[in-house]
Amino acid sequence: MYQTRKMMEKLITPQSRTMKLNELAKLYQEKDKDEKPIKNPVYLATAFYQLYNLIIKIRVDNYCLNEQDVVSITLERLDKCLLKFDGSGKFATFFANCLYRKLKDISKLARNKQRRLEDSVEDASLYENVYHDYEQHLYDLNQNLSSLNLTIQEQMYIGLLMQGYNKVEIANLFQISKKNLYTQLEKLKTQSLHDMLTV
């Protein structure tokens, strides 16, 4: 979660840093000539940064979710809330209620899935080995990423891909054309990232 906060902080401009959440939501909803929301990532990053402590408090209540799941869900909910906020009341309260409900629902599903998984696994060591292999795989991916000289934007592309965002969603989030994103990802693949991007 802290790494995401640091990554988001790099997108924040001096002007957006001073804005209130209600202002950020209004600017995030601005539309282009085709009446589609522009969804400027600067405003999303600034809102995430300002709401960080609140997100941490909400995450504590949903202990069964791992950090990557919480970050992914939080960004998805923040995007939706920034788009849906109508200006009445406080954005922080609106977002907190929305995120809390979503994390609570997913936590409940995750606990149920965990119980079913534990019931179905006859050999506890098998479960531990699978979990350890998964953790090791994530650790290896992070080590490989940190050893490469990637730009912040490239790191964000890869991070979002690893969190389950598809290429179209990433292109929309960064307000770049799909072709531009595909070109950049192809460039990354040639830098020995193919295995990481196809995980």
N, C-alpha and C positions, 0 to 999 in steps of 0.2 A: 504494500500500500504506500509506503514511504517513497519507494522508487517511482511509482506513478506520480506522486505529488511532485517530486523533483523534476520529472519529465514535463509535467504540465506547467510547472513554474517557468520553464524556459520559453513557453509560448506566450506568457503574459506580457502585455505591453504596459508602459507606465500609465497610459490613459485608462486601460481596462482595470488596472490594479485599484484605482480609486473609486470605481463604480460600485453601486449597491446591487444586490442580487436582483431586485425587481427591474433595474435598468438593464442588466445583462440579459434577462429573459426577453425584454422588449426588443433589444438589438438582435438577439439570436433568432427572433421570429421574423425579422425583416425579409421581404420577398424579392426575388429577382423579377425580370421582365416577364417571365412565364408564370408568375405567381407561386413559385415554389420557394420554401424557406431557404435562405442562404446558409444558415447553420455555421457561422464563422467559428472555427475551432478555438480562437483566442477567447471568446466568451465562454465556451464550454470549459476550457482550461482554467479560466479565472474563477468561474463558479465552483469547480471542483476544489480549487485551492482554498477558497473562502469557506467552503463547507467541510473541509477535511476533518476537523475535530468532531463535528457532528456525525460524520460518517463513521469515525472510529468508535464513538459511543454506541451507535446503532449496531455496528459489527459485533461488539462485545456480547450483545444479546443473542447473536446468531453464531455461536461458537463452533457449530458443526460444519460451517462452510469454510473452505480454504480461502486464502487471501486473493488468489487469482480469480476465483469465482465472485468474491465480493467486489473486486475492482471492476470486473466485466459487467456485473449486474448494476453496479453504481453508475457507471458511465452510460449504460443503456437507459436507466431510469432518469438520469440527469438530462440526457438528450430529450427524452419524452416530456419531462416536466418543464424544461425550458420552452419547449414548443407549445405546451398546453396551458401554461400559466396565463390567466386572464387579467392579472394585475390587482385583483382583490385580495387583501390580506398580505401576509408575509410569505415570500417565496421559500424561505428556509423551513417554515412550518409545513407548507404544501409539499415540498420535496421530502422532508423527514417522514411524513405520514405515508407517502407513496413508497419510499425506499423500505421503510420498516415493514409495511404489509408484504411487499414483494420478497424481502429476505426471510420473513417469517414463513411465508408459504413455501419457499424453496427449502428452507431449513427443515420444515416438517417433511417434505418429500425426501430430502436427503437422509433424514433420520430413518424414515420408513425403508428407503432403499438400503441403507446401512444395515438395518435389522434383518431385512430379507437376505442380504449378502452374507451376513454372519451366520444366519440359519442354514444357508445353502452350502457354506464352505465346511467340509468335513475335517480338513486338515488345517489347523490354525497357522502352521508354519508356511503353508502355501500362500495364504492371505498375506502374511508378513513379507514374504519374498516378492510377491507381486507389487505390494505397496512400496517396498524398498527399491525395486527396479524402476518403478514410476518416478519416485523421488530422485533417484540417481540420474534418470534420463532428463528430468527437468534441470537438475544441477549441471549436467554436461552441456545442455543447450545454453544455459546462461553463461557458462564458462566460455563456450565457443563464441557466443555473441560478444562478450566483453573483450575477447582477444582480437577482434576485428576492428579496424578503424572505420566505423560507420558514423554517418552524420546523425544528429538527433532525430531528424525526420525518418531516416532509414531504420533507426532503432524503434521508433514509434510504429512504423509499418509492420515490422516483424513482431513487436509486442502485441499489436492488435490482431495479427494473423494467428498468433499462438493463443490468444484469448477467444478465438472462434469467429472473429469478424470476417466477413467475406470481402473480396477485393472491391466489389461495387460499394459496399458500406464504407470502406476505408476511403475510396475515392471521393465519395460524397462528404465524409467527415472532414477531409482536408481541402475540399473544394477544388479538386483537380480533375482533369478528364480521366476517364477510365484508361484511355490509351497511354496517357502520361504515367499513370500508376503502373500499368503493365510493363512499360518500358523500363521504369526504375526497378521493378521486381525482377525483370529479366537480367538487368545489370547485376543485381545482388546474387542471382542464381549463379552467374558466371564467377562470382567471388567465393565459390565453394559453400554456398548456403542452400543449395538445392535440397539436401536432405532435411535441413531444419524447416524449410518452408513447406515441405510436403508431409510433415508429421501429422 
